[in-house]
Amino acid sequence: MRIAIIPARGGSKRIPRKNIKEFCGKPMIAWSIEAARLSQCFDRIIVSTDDREIARVAKQYGAESPFIRPSNLSDDYTPVGAVVDHAIKLIASQGYVVDEVCCIYATAPFINASDLILGLEKLNIFDCDYSFSVCSYPFPIQRAFSILGDVGVRMFDPKQFETRSQDLKESYHDAGQFYWGYPKSWSKGVTMFSDRSAPVVLPRYRVQDIDTIEDWKRAEVLFKVINSMNGEV
């Protein structure tokens, strides 16, 4: 069995009710559920939540919410891996054999079904621990610096001051959309950042962290522009 697990707790503080707040016409979580359904990768799409309203919305858009996540796995400090492992074990305890698992973030409106399919293909072809969405930084991180106060800046790596931009190695970051893995990888807490993870590289215009109201507004603008270019709105 191949399952999607969408963690969606109810206690978002910076953007209250973020997971089900309306985003471009639908509850935010609906975009993740619909991409998972469209990919046809999954036998089950499961939302792991501690919140009954989120569970209701998830079911409305075609996902399952077969359990309420316990409070000890629903605070600000619970790692995503623990939430995924909890869901895998509950499903397995019901007699199902879980082969592959994809953790999909509830706040990933730019997620594409085709990227989910590619991630699954990479996981199986390379038989790696994980495959997950990544994105390149728009500026060389080797040139980053800190601000010391009202006056003063300091490079993190002063040795790179004279290095030409084209000679600096391109750097990537977690795109925060999806993470494919085998149950054993999740249960053992295998690190995502290793030589046994396959990256699925996304274009920068389809990657946006949504942690603040400013992030949210920027994401809405990007989303509308992308969909208008695709003739969808």
C-alpha positions, 0 to 999 in steps of 0.5 A: 500500500502507498499512502500520503500523510498530511500533517495538519495540527490546529494550533498555528499561532502566526497565522491562526487556522492556517491549514484551513484558512481560505487561499485563492478560493479553497481551504489551504489544505485542499490544494495539497489533497487535490494534488495528491488525488490528481497524481493517482500515486496513493491508495490512501490520503490521510490527514493527521490532525488534532483538530476536528474541524480540520478533519471535517474539511479534509474529508470534504476534499477527498482525504481521510482522517481516521484518527485524532492525533494525540496531544503529545504529538501536536505541540510546537516542538513535535518533529514531522518525522514522529507524526508520520511514523505515528500514522504509519504504525496506526495504519499497519496495526490495522493489518495493512502493509505500507510500502511507500509513504509521502509526507505532504505539507498542508500549506503547499499550494504550489505542489504539482501532481507531476512532481509527486509522481517524479518523486516516487519514481526517483525513490524506486529507481534509486532505492534511496531513503527519501526523495523530496522537493528542493529549490535553488537559492537565488543568490550565492549563499557563500556571499552571505553576511550578518549585520552587526548593529546600526553600523557593521557587517561581516561575511560568514565566509570572508574567503569567498569575497574575491571569488567570482559568482560563476565559480561558486557552487550552486546551493539548494534548500528544502522546498517544503512541499513533499517527502517520499520515503520508505516506512523504515526510513521514517521509523528509524529517523533517518536523516533527510540530508544525506547521500541517500536522498534524491532531490526533486528540483522545483523552479523558484517561482513555485516555492514559497514558505508560508509562515507569516501574513506577508508570506501568505500575501506573496503566495496568493499573488504568485499563485494568481499569476501562475494560474493566469499564465496557465489559463486557469483563472 
